[in-house]
Amino acid sequence: MVGTSVLKGEVFENREARIAHLRARMAKMGVPDSFHAPGVTKDDVVAVSGPLSALLSGGGLPRRAVTHMNECAALAVEIIAHASSAGDSVAVVGWPELIVTGDTVLVVPDAGVDPLHVVGVLAQNVDLVVFHTARAWSVPPTVARPLGAKLREGTAALVTVGAHLPSSALTLTGEVTGFAGISRGTGRIRSIEVSVRAETKARQARTGSLYIGQQPPEKPTLRVV
């Protein structure tokens, strides 16, 4: 599939020029301005894959809210791929190392000096925004407030990786715990096992595992008769 991206090497005179370029990219991708009317949404969540949905209240990532996730590329790709395949529009900001593509995926490797403003514009127009920072960043409430207002105006689910915004509705922690399909010196990776912990703002937590790729066969067990 053809991916839509903003190239890292592009230079913009100011923030307005960058935003205008983003809007043009979204229009080319088929996402018009005000893609969702404020207060109108088909669901309260962005759907995720089956095993992951079992861990989340409502079966997906909450819209108009922030989900914080640790840097687990495998889990991020799984979330993005499922949303895109379901027809949801997705924006990935500040994560050039993450290779994703799709007809409804907009990639912004470099959001410039004011990334939160870029994220806010995207959050008003797409279903899912994944915002990555290379270093941990605890965003002060006064700085995060304008982004929160824009997030509430749209219907996007915002996933932050690296940046910590106040009052995240959900925290996801993913860890690759195994591979299937390979043996000593032979074979190819057919699936990746990821252990996931989901914790709500109310400190309610659930844990589980999901397989990315081909589901491995169940291991035989002995039964006493």
N, CA and C atoms as a LAMMPS dump frame, in Angstrom:
ITEM: TIMESTEP
0
ITEM: NUMBER OF ATOMS
675
ITEM: BOX BOUNDS ff ff ff
-5.0000000000000000e+02 5.0000000000000000e+02
-5.0000000000000000e+02 5.0000000000000000e+02
-5.0000000000000000e+02 5.0000000000000000e+02
ITEM: ATOMS id mol type element x y z
1 1 1 N 0.843 -1.188 0
2 1 2 C 0 0 0
3 1 3 C 0.881 1.242 0
4 2 1 N 0.311 2.344 -0.462
5 2 2 C 1.067 3.581 -0.555
6 2 3 C 0.951 4.337 0.747
7 3 1 N 2.071 4.753 1.302
8 3 2 C 2.054 5.514 2.533
9 3 3 C 2.17 6.994 2.239
10 4 1 N 1.667 7.828 3.117
11 4 2 C 1.765 9.272 2.993
12 4 3 C 2.675 9.763 4.096
13 5 1 N 3.661 10.587 3.761
14 5 2 C 4.599 11.019 4.785
15 5 3 C 5.056 12.438 4.548
16 6 1 N 5.499 13.076 5.629
17 6 2 C 6.164 14.365 5.556
18 6 3 C 7.645 14.095 5.7
19 7 1 N 8.422 14.429 4.704
20 7 2 C 9.828 14.069 4.7
21 7 3 C 10.608 14.859 5.738
22 8 1 N 11.556 14.176 6.361
23 8 2 C 12.339 14.793 7.426
24 8 3 C 13.17 15.955 6.916
25 9 1 N 13.579 15.895 5.652
26 9 2 C 14.462 16.916 5.118
27 9 3 C 13.769 18.188 4.683
28 10 1 N 12.44 18.25 4.71
29 10 2 C 11.729 19.427 4.259
30 10 3 C 11.905 20.56 5.261
31 11 1 N 12.063 21.78 4.732
32 11 2 C 12.291 22.952 5.565
33 11 3 C 11.107 23.895 5.405
34 12 1 N 10.585 24.389 6.528
35 12 2 C 9.442 25.287 6.498
36 12 3 C 9.845 26.622 7.11
37 13 1 N 9.304 27.701 6.542
38 13 2 C 9.664 29.032 7.013
39 13 3 C 9.161 29.288 8.426
40 14 1 N 7.991 28.76 8.748
41 14 2 C 7.409 28.984 10.061
42 14 3 C 6.414 27.871 10.381
43 15 1 N 5.814 27.968 11.553
44 15 2 C 4.879 26.936 11.991
45 15 3 C 3.654 26.871 11.088
46 16 1 N 3.192 28.039 10.622
47 16 2 C 2.006 28.069 9.77
48 16 3 C 2.247 27.323 8.466
49 17 1 N 3.454 27.462 7.907
50 17 2 C 3.781 26.76 6.665
51 17 3 C 3.798 25.253 6.889
52 18 1 N 4.318 24.834 8.026
53 18 2 C 4.345 23.402 8.344
54 18 3 C 2.923 22.847 8.479
55 19 1 N 2.059 23.589 9.167
56 19 2 C 0.685 23.132 9.36
57 19 3 C -0.063 23.097 8.033
58 20 1 N 0.16 24.103 7.184
59 20 2 C -0.487 24.108 5.871
60 20 3 C -0.066 22.891 5.057
61 21 1 N 1.217 22.548 5.175
62 21 2 C 1.72 21.371 4.461
63 21 3 C 1.063 20.098 5.001
64 22 1 N 0.906 20.015 6.316
65 22 2 C 0.25 18.853 6.921
66 22 3 C -1.201 18.731 6.454
67 23 1 N -1.897 19.864 6.407
68 23 2 C -3.291 19.827 5.968
69 23 3 C -3.395 19.361 4.518
70 24 1 N -2.449 19.8 3.686
71 24 2 C -2.444 19.359 2.293
72 24 3 C -2.201 17.86 2.2
73 25 1 N -1.311 17.357 3.054
74 25 2 C -1.044 15.918 3.079
75 25 3 C -2.281 15.14 3.518
76 26 1 N -2.977 15.666 4.535
77 26 2 C -4.179 14.985 5.012
78 26 3 C -5.26 14.976 3.939
79 27 1 N -5.388 16.084 3.213
80 27 2 C -6.376 16.143 2.141
81 27 3 C -6.046 15.14 1.043
82 28 1 N -4.755 15.027 0.725
83 28 2 C -4.324 14.063 -0.292
84 28 3 C -4.608 12.639 0.161
85 29 1 N -4.5 12.423 1.463
86 29 2 C -4.742 11.102 2.034
87 29 3 C -6.232 10.787 2.11
88 30 1 N -7.063 11.824 1.919
89 30 2 C -8.503 11.618 1.999
90 30 3 C -9.086 11.979 3.337
91 31 1 N -8.32 12.716 4.166
92 31 2 C -8.816 13.157 5.47
93 31 3 C -9.025 14.656 5.403
94 32 1 N -10.26 15.143 5.232
95 32 2 C -10.502 16.575 5.141
96 32 3 C -10.383 17.253 6.493
97 33 1 N -10.322 18.604 6.485
98 33 2 C -10.36 19.35 7.74
99 33 3 C -11.643 19.016 8.487
100 34 1 N -11.55 18.992 9.816
101 34 2 C -12.694 18.627 10.65
102 34 3 C -13.267 17.293 10.201
103 35 1 N -12.39 16.327 10.087
104 35 2 C -12.764 14.986 9.628
105 35 3 C -13.918 14.434 10.439
106 36 1 N -13.906 14.702 11.741
107 36 2 C -15.026 14.324 12.606
108 36 3 C -15.615 15.598 13.189
109 37 1 N -16.919 15.734 13.119
110 37 2 C -17.552 16.872 13.765
111 37 3 C -17.402 16.736 15.271
112 38 1 N -17.135 17.856 15.976
113 38 2 C -16.979 17.779 17.429
114 38 3 C -18.197 17.146 18.089
115 39 1 N -17.952 16.208 18.986
116 39 2 C -19.027 15.566 19.713
117 39 3 C -19.695 14.417 18.988
118 40 1 N -19.245 14.12 17.766
119 40 2 C -19.849 13.033 17.002
120 40 3 C -18.81 11.957 16.756
121 41 1 N -19.123 10.733 17.135
122 41 2 C -18.182 9.637 16.941
123 41 3 C -18.936 8.33 16.788
124 42 1 N -18.394 7.441 15.976
125 42 2 C -19.058 6.151 15.794
126 42 3 C -18.864 5.269 17.021
127 43 1 N -17.79 5.475 17.747
128 43 2 C -17.499 4.699 18.953
129 43 3 C -16.785 5.601 19.944
130 44 1 N -16.61 5.103 21.135
131 44 2 C -15.839 5.837 22.132
132 44 3 C -14.382 5.408 22.143
133 45 1 N -14.041 4.418 21.325
134 45 2 C -12.669 3.911 21.317
135 45 3 C -12.206 3.668 19.888
136 46 1 N -10.89 3.623 19.714
137 46 2 C -10.283 3.132 18.482
138 46 3 C -10.008 1.651 18.698
139 47 1 N -10.604 0.82 17.876
140 47 2 C -10.524 -0.626 18.087
141 47 3 C -9.1 -1.141 17.934
142 48 1 N -8.763 -2.159 18.714
143 48 2 C -7.465 -2.827 18.63
144 48 3 C -7.715 -4.314 18.39
145 49 1 N -6.644 -5.076 18.21
146 49 2 C -6.778 -6.501 17.915
147 49 3 C -7.399 -7.252 19.091
148 50 1 N -7.984 -8.414 18.795
149 50 2 C -8.73 -9.186 19.777
150 50 3 C -8.057 -9.42 21.114
151 51 1 N -6.854 -10.021 21.137
152 51 2 C -6.204 -10.288 22.426
153 51 3 C -5.938 -9.022 23.232
154 52 1 N -5.593 -7.932 22.537
155 52 2 C -5.334 -6.682 23.241
156 52 3 C -6.638 -6.047 23.708
157 53 1 N -7.682 -6.167 22.909
158 53 2 C -8.963 -5.553 23.275
159 53 3 C -9.519 -6.138 24.568
160 54 1 N -9.185 -7.402 24.852
161 54 2 C -9.673 -8.044 26.073
162 54 3 C -9.096 -7.397 27.326
163 55 1 N -7.993 -6.682 27.168
164 55 2 C -7.353 -6.041 28.318
165 55 3 C -7.852 -4.621 28.551
166 56 1 N -8.574 -4.068 27.571
167 56 2 C -8.931 -2.658 27.616
168 56 3 C -10.423 -2.469 27.832
169 57 1 N -10.769 -1.519 28.666
170 57 2 C -12.164 -1.185 28.893
171 57 3 C -12.772 -0.651 27.6
172 58 1 N -13.864 -1.24 27.168
173 58 2 C -14.483 -0.823 25.921
174 58 3 C -13.867 -1.471 24.707
175 59 1 N -12.807 -2.241 24.901
176 59 2 C -12.208 -2.972 23.797
177 59 3 C -11.281 -2.184 22.91
178 60 1 N -10.856 -1 23.347
179 60 2 C -9.952 -0.225 22.502
180 60 3 C -9.345 0.956 23.225
181 61 1 N -8.645 1.801 22.467
182 61 2 C -8.001 2.989 23.015
183 61 3 C -9.025 4.114 23.124
184 62 1 N -9.123 4.762 24.271
185 62 2 C -10.152 5.791 24.453
186 62 3 C -9.923 7.01 23.563
187 63 1 N -10.984 7.437 22.899
188 63 2 C -10.922 8.649 22.091
189 63 3 C -10.99 9.883 22.986
190 64 1 N -10.481 10.991 22.467
191 64 2 C -10.428 12.269 23.189
192 64 3 C -9.664 12.137 24.501
193 65 1 N -8.746 11.206 24.562
194 65 2 C -7.983 10.96 25.785
195 65 3 C -6.575 10.516 25.423
196 66 1 N -5.719 10.524 26.435
197 66 2 C -4.308 10.185 26.246
198 66 3 C -4.023 8.797 26.794
199 67 1 N -3.343 7.999 25.998
200 67 2 C -2.808 6.714 26.435
201 67 3 C -1.295 6.817 26.412
202 68 1 N -0.659 6.542 27.539
203 68 2 C 0.81 6.541 27.563
204 68 3 C 1.31 5.118 27.368
205 69 1 N 2.317 4.964 26.517
206 69 2 C 2.871 3.645 26.236
207 69 3 C 4.392 3.706 26.295
208 70 1 N 4.999 2.643 26.787
209 70 2 C 6.457 2.581 26.775
210 70 3 C 6.931 2.321 25.347
211 71 1 N 8.227 2.403 25.126
212 71 2 C 8.764 2.254 23.774
213 71 3 C 8.855 0.777 23.401
214 72 1 N 7.757 0.262 22.917
215 72 2 C 7.684 -1.114 22.422
216 72 3 C 7.204 -1.032 20.98
217 73 1 N 8.159 -1.062 20.044
218 73 2 C 7.835 -0.864 18.635
219 73 3 C 6.866 -1.919 18.115
220 74 1 N 7.027 -3.164 18.561
221 74 2 C 6.155 -4.241 18.086
222 74 3 C 4.699 -3.966 18.446
223 75 1 N 4.463 -3.498 19.663
224 75 2 C 3.099 -3.198 20.092
225 75 3 C 2.55 -1.995 19.334
226 76 1 N 3.389 -0.984 19.127
227 76 2 C 2.958 0.203 18.388
228 76 3 C 2.551 -0.148 16.966
229 77 1 N 3.366 -0.957 16.296
230 77 2 C 3.057 -1.359 14.921
231 77 3 C 1.76 -2.15 14.869
232 78 1 N 1.54 -3.024 15.843
233 78 2 C 0.308 -3.814 15.882
234 78 3 C -0.911 -2.909 16.02
235 79 1 N -0.825 -1.914 16.89
236 79 2 C -1.942 -0.987 17.091
237 79 3 C -2.21 -0.181 15.822
238 80 1 N -1.138 0.34 15.216
239 80 2 C -1.279 1.15 14.003
240 80 3 C -1.832 0.319 12.856
241 81 1 N -1.297 -0.889 12.675
242 81 2 C -1.726 -1.745 11.568
243 81 3 C -3.198 -2.114 11.695
244 82 1 N -3.642 -2.42 12.907
245 82 2 C -5.043 -2.81 13.094
246 82 3 C -5.966 -1.627 12.823
247 83 1 N -5.595 -0.44 13.315
248 83 2 C -6.427 0.742 13.087
249 83 3 C -6.509 1.073 11.603
250 84 1 N -5.366 1.019 10.928
251 84 2 C -5.336 1.334 9.498
252 84 3 C -6.147 0.334 8.685
253 85 1 N -6.011 -0.948 9.008
254 85 2 C -6.744 -1.979 8.266
255 85 3 C -8.25 -1.864 8.475
256 86 1 N -8.656 -1.271 9.602
257 86 2 C -10.078 -1.066 9.881
258 86 3 C -10.613 0.2 9.226
259 87 1 N -9.73 0.942 8.538
260 87 2 C -10.148 2.153 7.856
261 87 3 C -9.979 3.42 8.655
262 88 1 N -9.435 3.322 9.869
263 88 2 C -9.197 4.515 10.675
264 88 3 C -7.98 5.27 10.158
265 89 1 N -8.034 6.593 10.222
266 89 2 C -6.894 7.413 9.826
267 89 3 C -5.916 7.512 10.988
268 90 1 N -4.628 7.402 10.678
269 90 2 C -3.58 7.326 11.701
270 90 3 C -2.469 8.312 11.365
271 91 1 N -1.938 8.979 12.38
272 91 2 C -0.764 9.838 12.223
273 91 3 C 0.308 9.377 13.199
274 92 1 N 1.534 9.245 12.707
275 92 2 C 2.678 8.857 13.537
276 92 3 C 3.655 10.021 13.529
277 93 1 N 3.919 10.586 14.702
278 93 2 C 4.718 11.804 14.81
279 93 3 C 5.995 11.536 15.596
280 94 1 N 7.139 11.924 15.029
281 94 2 C 8.398 11.892 15.763
282 94 3 C 9.012 10.529 15.964
283 95 1 N 8.706 9.572 15.099
284 95 2 C 9.253 8.222 15.252
285 95 3 C 9.787 7.739 13.905
286 96 1 N 10.864 8.324 13.409
287 96 2 C 11.377 7.959 12.079
288 96 3 C 11.872 6.526 11.99
289 97 1 N 12.245 5.932 13.125
290 97 2 C 12.74 4.555 13.104
291 97 3 C 11.613 3.534 12.922
292 98 1 N 10.38 3.959 13.155
293 98 2 C 9.246 3.046 13.045
294 98 3 C 8.777 3.019 11.59
295 99 1 N 8.901 1.862 10.958
296 99 2 C 8.539 1.732 9.549
297 99 3 C 7.082 1.296 9.448
298 100 1 N 6.221 2.231 9.085
299 100 2 C 4.802 1.926 8.902
300 100 3 C 4.335 2.559 7.6
301 101 1 N 3.354 1.948 6.988
302 101 2 C 2.795 2.476 5.748
303 101 3 C 1.346 2.054 5.641
304 102 1 N 0.6 2.759 4.833
305 102 2 C -0.809 2.439 4.657
306 102 3 C -1.526 3.586 3.988
307 103 1 N -2.631 3.294 3.352
308 103 2 C -3.385 4.325 2.649
309 103 3 C -3.96 5.368 3.598
310 104 1 N -4.119 5.025 4.865
311 104 2 C -4.691 5.965 5.828
312 104 3 C -3.682 6.355 6.904
313 105 1 N -2.396 6.188 6.618
314 105 2 C -1.347 6.49 7.592
315 105 3 C -0.547 7.707 7.141
316 106 1 N -0.443 8.694 8.008
317 106 2 C 0.349 9.895 7.771
318 106 3 C 1.549 9.864 8.702
319 107 1 N 2.749 9.927 8.14
320 107 2 C 3.978 9.841 8.932
321 107 3 C 4.662 11.204 8.958
322 108 1 N 4.932 11.703 10.167
323 108 2 C 5.615 12.982 10.359
324 108 3 C 6.875 12.707 11.171
325 109 1 N 7.996 12.402 10.507
326 109 2 C 9.211 12.055 11.25
327 109 3 C 9.727 13.184 12.14
328 110 1 N 9.581 14.427 11.68
329 110 2 C 10.095 15.571 12.434
330 110 3 C 8.996 16.619 12.528
331 111 1 N 8.509 16.859 13.738
332 111 2 C 7.413 17.814 13.936
333 111 3 C 7.901 19.217 14.223
334 112 1 N 9.205 19.464 14.135
335 112 2 C 9.736 20.799 14.336
336 112 3 C 9.872 21.187 15.793
337 113 1 N 9.939 22.504 16.017
338 113 2 C 10.224 23.009 17.365
339 113 3 C 8.983 23.032 18.256
340 114 1 N 7.81 22.889 17.669
341 114 2 C 6.569 22.913 18.453
342 114 3 C 5.746 21.662 18.144
343 115 1 N 6.23 20.499 18.566
344 115 2 C 5.55 19.256 18.195
345 115 3 C 4.144 19.131 18.763
346 116 1 N 3.887 19.704 19.937
347 116 2 C 2.56 19.576 20.529
348 116 3 C 1.502 20.282 19.688
349 117 1 N 1.881 21.379 19.039
350 117 2 C 0.93 22.066 18.169
351 117 3 C 0.588 21.195 16.965
352 118 1 N 1.61 20.562 16.4
353 118 2 C 1.388 19.653 15.272
354 118 3 C 0.495 18.495 15.695
355 119 1 N 0.786 17.922 16.854
356 119 2 C -0.025 16.814 17.368
357 119 3 C -1.47 17.263 17.575
358 120 1 N -1.655 18.48 18.073
359 120 2 C -3 18.995 18.296
360 120 3 C -3.798 19.13 17.012
361 121 1 N -3.163 19.647 15.96
362 121 2 C -3.844 19.775 14.664
363 121 3 C -4.244 18.404 14.14
364 122 1 N -3.343 17.449 14.252
365 122 2 C -3.64 16.096 13.786
366 122 3 C -4.761 15.464 14.609
367 123 1 N -4.745 15.701 15.912
368 123 2 C -5.755 15.104 16.793
369 123 3 C -7.158 15.599 16.479
370 124 1 N -7.262 16.757 15.853
371 124 2 C -8.567 17.287 15.47
372 124 3 C -9.078 16.68 14.169
373 125 1 N -8.213 15.923 13.467
374 125 2 C -8.571 15.492 12.118
375 125 3 C -8.466 14 11.856
376 126 1 N -7.766 13.251 12.7
377 126 2 C -7.594 11.819 12.448
378 126 3 C -8.126 11.008 13.627
379 127 1 N -8.139 9.691 13.457
380 127 2 C -8.674 8.815 14.507
381 127 3 C -7.646 8.448 15.571
382 128 1 N -6.396 8.274 15.155
383 128 2 C -5.35 7.821 16.072
384 128 3 C -4.072 8.594 15.808
385 129 1 N -3.498 9.167 16.864
386 129 2 C -2.211 9.859 16.769
387 129 3 C -1.229 9.165 17.698
388 130 1 N -0.085 8.763 17.155
389 130 2 C 0.998 8.189 17.954
390 130 3 C 2.122 9.215 17.978
391 131 1 N 2.418 9.749 19.16
392 131 2 C 3.423 10.803 19.315
393 131 3 C 4.607 10.259 20.099
394 132 1 N 5.778 10.26 19.471
395 132 2 C 6.986 9.685 20.06
396 132 3 C 8.033 10.767 20.285
397 133 1 N 8.686 10.71 21.435
398 133 2 C 9.851 11.555 21.686
399 133 3 C 11.023 10.659 22.044
400 134 1 N 12.214 11.046 21.577
401 134 2 C 13.39 10.202 21.782
402 134 3 C 13.768 10.108 23.254
403 135 1 N 13.465 11.144 24.011
404 135 2 C 13.785 11.158 25.435
405 135 3 C 12.51 11.344 26.251
406 136 1 N 12.584 10.918 27.496
407 136 2 C 11.444 11.114 28.394
408 136 3 C 11.185 12.608 28.567
409 137 1 N 9.93 12.979 28.504
410 137 2 C 9.55 14.386 28.597
411 137 3 C 8.283 14.494 29.431
412 138 1 N 8.417 15.055 30.617
413 138 2 C 7.26 15.289 31.465
414 138 3 C 6.693 16.661 31.112
415 139 1 N 5.585 16.674 30.403
416 139 2 C 5.02 17.921 29.884
417 139 3 C 4.274 18.648 31.002
418 140 1 N 4.636 19.899 31.3
419 140 2 C 3.941 20.645 32.355
420 140 3 C 2.474 20.861 31.995
421 141 1 N 1.596 20.922 32.99
422 141 2 C 0.165 21.113 32.722
423 141 3 C -0.137 22.344 31.878
424 142 1 N 0.568 23.445 32.125
425 142 2 C 0.301 24.666 31.361
426 142 3 C 0.657 24.499 29.889
427 143 1 N 1.662 23.693 29.604
428 143 2 C 2.064 23.443 28.22
429 143 3 C 1.111 22.452 27.555
430 144 1 N 0.626 21.498 28.336
431 144 2 C -0.241 20.453 27.79
432 144 3 C -1.684 20.904 27.608
433 145 1 N -2.076 21.984 28.279
434 145 2 C -3.487 22.388 28.271
435 145 3 C -4.037 22.675 26.868
436 146 1 N -3.337 23.432 26.006
437 146 2 C -3.872 23.664 24.658
438 146 3 C -4.057 22.375 23.864
439 147 1 N -3.137 21.425 24.018
440 147 2 C -3.275 20.144 23.332
441 147 3 C -4.5 19.398 23.842
442 148 1 N -4.722 19.432 25.149
443 148 2 C -5.887 18.771 25.716
444 148 3 C -7.188 19.329 25.16
445 149 1 N -7.238 20.648 24.97
446 149 2 C -8.44 21.272 24.422
447 149 3 C -8.689 20.811 22.989
448 150 1 N -7.629 20.745 22.192
449 150 2 C -7.78 20.292 20.805
450 150 3 C -8.164 18.816 20.749
451 151 1 N -7.616 18.046 21.665
452 151 2 C -7.935 16.619 21.704
453 151 3 C -9.417 16.411 21.998
454 152 1 N -9.967 17.208 22.892
455 152 2 C -11.386 17.083 23.24
456 152 3 C -12.298 17.551 22.111
457 153 1 N -11.799 18.437 21.26
458 153 2 C -12.599 18.93 20.139
459 153 3 C -12.75 17.881 19.043
460 154 1 N -11.772 17.013 18.905
461 154 2 C -11.83 15.98 17.881
462 154 3 C -12.321 14.67 18.453
463 155 1 N -11.986 13.578 17.763
464 155 2 C -12.358 12.252 18.274
465 155 3 C -11.163 11.309 18.233
466 156 1 N -9.963 11.857 18.261
467 156 2 C -8.764 11.022 18.162
468 156 3 C -8.428 10.366 19.491
469 157 1 N -7.792 9.217 19.396
470 157 2 C -7.114 8.603 20.535
471 157 3 C -5.645 8.976 20.4
472 158 1 N -5.074 9.565 21.434
473 158 2 C -3.675 9.988 21.406
474 158 3 C -2.828 9.027 22.223
475 159 1 N -1.816 8.452 21.581
476 159 2 C -0.865 7.564 22.255
477 159 3 C 0.474 8.274 22.314
478 160 1 N 1.003 8.471 23.514
479 160 2 C 2.298 9.121 23.671
480 160 3 C 3.341 8.091 24.086
481 161 1 N 4.505 8.199 23.481
482 161 2 C 5.636 7.315 23.79
483 161 3 C 6.827 8.208 24.11
484 162 1 N 7.228 8.232 25.354
485 162 2 C 8.317 9.114 25.768
486 162 3 C 7.8 10.347 26.472
487 163 1 N 6.831 11.02 25.881
488 163 2 C 6.235 12.206 26.49
489 163 3 C 5.15 11.796 27.48
490 164 1 N 5.202 12.364 28.673
491 164 2 C 4.194 12.097 29.7
492 164 3 C 3.297 13.321 29.826
493 165 1 N 2.043 13.169 29.466
494 165 2 C 1.069 14.24 29.614
495 165 3 C 0.277 14.031 30.897
496 166 1 N -0.154 15.112 31.541
497 166 2 C -0.92 14.964 32.788
498 166 3 C -2.221 14.196 32.566
499 167 1 N -2.595 13.402 33.54
500 167 2 C -3.895 12.718 33.572
501 167 3 C -4.13 11.795 32.384
502 168 1 N -3.164 10.938 32.094
503 168 2 C -3.376 9.931 31.054
504 168 3 C -4.488 8.984 31.489
505 169 1 N -5.378 8.654 30.558
506 169 2 C -6.498 7.767 30.88
507 169 3 C -6.067 6.316 30.967
508 170 1 N -4.977 5.973 30.271
509 170 2 C -4.554 4.579 30.182
510 170 3 C -3.042 4.521 30.04
511 171 1 N -2.437 3.51 30.643
512 171 2 C -1.006 3.262 30.486
513 171 3 C -0.807 1.847 29.966
514 172 1 N -0.11 1.732 28.834
515 172 2 C 0.195 0.43 28.249
516 172 3 C 1.688 0.16 28.369
517 173 1 N 2.025 -1.028 28.825
518 173 2 C 3.418 -1.447 28.91
519 173 3 C 3.57 -2.745 28.135
520 174 1 N 4.39 -2.709 27.096
521 174 2 C 4.6 -3.891 26.273
522 174 3 C 6.039 -4.359 26.323
523 175 1 N 6.225 -5.663 26.267
524 175 2 C 7.574 -6.247 26.271
525 175 3 C 7.58 -7.495 25.396
526 176 1 N 8.522 -7.535 24.457
527 176 2 C 8.666 -8.723 23.617
528 176 3 C 9.244 -9.84 24.471
529 177 1 N 8.511 -10.949 24.562
530 177 2 C 8.926 -12.046 25.444
531 177 3 C 9.27 -13.329 24.704
532 178 1 N 9.057 -13.369 23.404
533 178 2 C 9.39 -14.597 22.685
534 178 3 C 9.156 -14.495 21.197
535 179 1 N 9.721 -15.462 20.479
536 179 2 C 9.569 -15.558 19.031
537 179 3 C 9.178 -16.99 18.689
538 180 1 N 8.458 -17.164 17.605
539 180 2 C 8.08 -18.495 17.14
540 180 3 C 8.505 -18.656 15.687
541 181 1 N 8.894 -19.886 15.336
542 181 2 C 9.247 -20.18 13.956
543 181 3 C 10.72 -20.347 13.706
544 182 1 N 11.552 -20.106 14.716
545 182 2 C 12.993 -20.239 14.53
546 182 3 C 13.543 -21.272 15.503
547 183 1 N 14.611 -21.903 15.071
548 183 2 C 15.34 -22.827 15.936
549 183 3 C 16.81 -22.468 15.821
550 184 1 N 17.667 -23.278 16.373
551 184 2 C 19.088 -22.951 16.403
552 184 3 C 19.653 -22.875 14.975
553 185 1 N 19.844 -21.658 14.488
554 185 2 C 20.473 -21.436 13.193
555 185 3 C 19.586 -21.64 11.987
556 186 1 N 18.315 -21.953 12.157
557 186 2 C 17.436 -22.205 11.017
558 186 3 C 16.075 -21.553 11.232
559 187 1 N 15.298 -21.513 10.136
560 187 2 C 13.93 -21.035 10.208
561 187 3 C 13.814 -19.531 10.076
562 188 1 N 12.591 -19.056 10.179
563 188 2 C 12.32 -17.629 10.112
564 188 3 C 11.289 -17.273 11.179
565 189 1 N 11.291 -16.021 11.593
566 189 2 C 10.346 -15.589 12.617
567 189 3 C 8.948 -15.551 12.021
568 190 1 N 8.052 -16.321 12.602
569 190 2 C 6.666 -16.357 12.142
570 190 3 C 5.744 -15.523 13.031
571 191 1 N 6.126 -15.367 14.271
572 191 2 C 5.31 -14.55 15.165
573 191 3 C 6.163 -14.048 16.321
574 192 1 N 5.712 -12.957 16.898
575 192 2 C 6.367 -12.348 18.053
576 192 3 C 5.371 -12.338 19.205
577 193 1 N 5.814 -12.788 20.354
578 193 2 C 4.955 -12.758 21.538
579 193 3 C 5.251 -11.497 22.335
580 194 1 N 4.216 -10.752 22.646
581 194 2 C 4.359 -9.515 23.405
582 194 3 C 3.509 -9.608 24.666
583 195 1 N 4.155 -9.411 25.799
584 195 2 C 3.439 -9.351 27.068
585 195 3 C 2.978 -7.91 27.286
586 196 1 N 1.714 -7.735 27.639
587 196 2 C 1.131 -6.397 27.747
588 196 3 C 0.475 -6.215 29.112
589 197 1 N 0.702 -5.051 29.686
590 197 2 C 0.018 -4.66 30.92
591 197 3 C -0.738 -3.366 30.646
592 198 1 N -2.01 -3.352 30.945
593 198 2 C -2.847 -2.17 30.752
594 198 3 C -3.354 -1.694 32.107
595 199 1 N -3.101 -0.433 32.415
596 199 2 C -3.521 0.13 33.703
597 199 3 C -4.315 1.406 33.47
598 200 1 N -5.496 1.484 34.05
599 200 2 C -6.345 2.654 33.894
600 200 3 C -5.927 3.755 34.869
601 201 1 N -6.543 4.912 34.7
602 201 2 C -6.273 6.036 35.587
603 201 3 C -6.649 5.706 37.024
604 202 1 N -7.618 4.807 37.19
605 202 2 C -8.065 4.398 38.526
606 202 3 C -7.198 3.283 39.106
607 203 1 N -6.062 2.996 38.454
608 203 2 C -5.093 1.99 38.91
609 203 3 C -5.608 0.565 38.772
610 204 1 N -6.596 0.348 37.94
611 204 2 C -7.05 -1.01 37.658
612 204 3 C -6.198 -1.572 36.526
613 205 1 N -5.595 -2.735 36.758
614 205 2 C -4.633 -3.277 35.792
615 205 3 C -5.042 -4.665 35.315
616 206 1 N -4.732 -4.933 34.052
617 206 2 C -4.914 -6.258 33.465
618 206 3 C -3.656 -6.601 32.677
619 207 1 N -3.316 -7.871 32.648
620 207 2 C -2.142 -8.312 31.901
621 207 3 C -2.522 -9.465 30.982
622 208 1 N -1.754 -9.604 29.919
623 208 2 C -1.994 -10.687 28.981
624 208 3 C -0.911 -10.714 27.923
625 209 1 N -1.039 -11.622 26.985
626 209 2 C -0.062 -11.759 25.901
627 209 3 C -0.778 -11.766 24.565
628 210 1 N -0.109 -11.227 23.56
629 210 2 C -0.644 -11.289 22.209
630 210 3 C 0.468 -11.724 21.269
631 211 1 N 0.073 -12.365 20.185
632 211 2 C 1.02 -12.828 19.175
633 211 3 C 0.853 -11.987 17.919
634 212 1 N 1.952 -11.418 17.467
635 212 2 C 1.953 -10.617 16.248
636 212 3 C 2.485 -11.49 15.124
637 213 1 N 1.66 -11.715 14.113
638 213 2 C 2.035 -12.632 13.047
639 213 3 C 1.206 -13.891 13.133
640 214 1 N 1.793 -15.003 12.751
641 214 2 C 1.083 -16.281 12.756
642 214 3 C 0.944 -16.811 14.174
643 215 1 N -0.272 -17.191 14.523
644 215 2 C -0.515 -17.747 15.854
645 215 3 C 0.192 -19.094 15.975
646 216 1 N 1.065 -19.272 16.972
647 216 2 C 1.768 -20.549 17.11
648 216 3 C 0.817 -21.655 17.529
649 217 1 N 1.094 -22.885 17.134
650 217 2 C 0.231 -23.994 17.542
651 217 3 C 0.31 -24.209 19.045
652 218 1 N -0.789 -24.717 19.599
653 218 2 C -0.798 -24.992 21.031
654 218 3 C 0.133 -26.147 21.346
655 219 1 N 0.807 -26.014 22.466
656 219 2 C 1.717 -27.076 22.877
657 219 3 C 0.912 -28.272 23.39
658 220 1 N 1.321 -29.494 23.047
659 220 2 C 0.587 -30.666 23.536
660 220 3 C 0.721 -30.798 25.043
661 221 1 N -0.334 -31.256 25.659
662 221 2 C -0.313 -31.437 27.109
663 221 3 C -0.72 -32.864 27.439
664 222 1 N -0.299 -33.336 28.603
665 222 2 C -0.68 -34.663 29.08
666 222 3 C -1.912 -34.545 29.957
667 223 1 N -2.801 -35.482 29.834
668 223 2 C -4.02 -35.46 30.626
669 223 3 C -4.154 -36.789 31.365
670 224 1 N -4.434 -36.725 32.645
671 224 2 C -4.616 -37.927 33.453
672 224 3 C -6.035 -38.441 33.256
673 225 1 N -6.159 -39.746 32.9
674 225 2 C -7.486 -40.348 32.696
675 225 3 C -7.668 -41.534 33.639
